[in-house]
């Protein structure tokens, strides 16, 4: 019995941790590349809704965009289907309830006055 425990102890010490692919630098770069725009950045576009230029690199030539969620769609039907989703409704509710943070708000939070 004692020899068996000694063997398990040696095996446990000799095993090494394998490198997890989620901990690599490449995965962190991809996460930042896929990241959506923040709430403050979307706020101005949602209430102004600028005209969209034709862009062939984006889905649907960049003509069908949800300004609240900052997503492009292939056609208008896909956009309408998205507007019925819970994810979109939550985002619109958040945009209507809260006001976007400004530079003055940041100064006030840091208690810096001029």
DRENKE-586423 format. One line per 10 residues: for each residue x, y, z of C-alpha. Coordinates in steps of 0.5 Angstrom, whole numbers, plus 500, padded with zeros to 3 digits. Example, Ala and Ser with C-alpha at 12.3 -4.5 7.8 and 13.67 -1.06 7.14 Angstrom:
% residues 2
525,491,516  527,498,514
This chain:
% residues 114
500,500,500  506,505,502  509,503,495  503,505,491  502,512,495  509,513,493  508,512,486  502,516,485  506,522,489  512,521,484
507,521,478  503,527,480  510,531,481  513,529,474  507,531,470  507,538,468  501,543,466  500,543,458  500,550,455  492,552,454
491,554,447  486,560,451  492,563,454  496,565,448  497,572,445  493,570,439  487,569,442  487,575,446  488,579,439  482,576,436
478,578,442  479,585,441  478,584,434  471,581,435  469,586,440  463,591,439  463,598,440  462,601,447  455,604,449  458,611,449
460,610,442  454,607,440  450,612,443  451,618,438  450,614,432  443,611,435  440,618,436  443,621,430  443,615,425  447,618,419
446,616,412  450,609,410  455,610,404  455,603,400  461,599,402  462,592,398  466,589,404  460,589,409  454,585,409  448,587,405
453,593,402  453,596,409  446,599,408  442,595,413  445,596,420  442,596,427  445,603,430  443,600,437  447,594,437  452,596,431
451,590,427  450,590,419  445,585,416  444,582,409  437,584,408  432,588,411  428,582,413  434,580,417  434,586,420  427,586,422
428,579,425  433,582,429  429,588,432  424,583,435  429,579,439  430,580,446  438,582,445  436,588,441  430,590,446  435,590,452
440,595,448  435,600,446  432,600,453  439,601,456  440,607,450  434,610,452  434,610,460  442,612,461  445,618,458  452,617,455
458,619,459  462,625,457  468,628,459  465,633,464  462,627,467  469,624,468  472,630,471  466,631,476  467,623,478  475,625,479
473,631,483  477,635,478  474,642,477  476,648,473
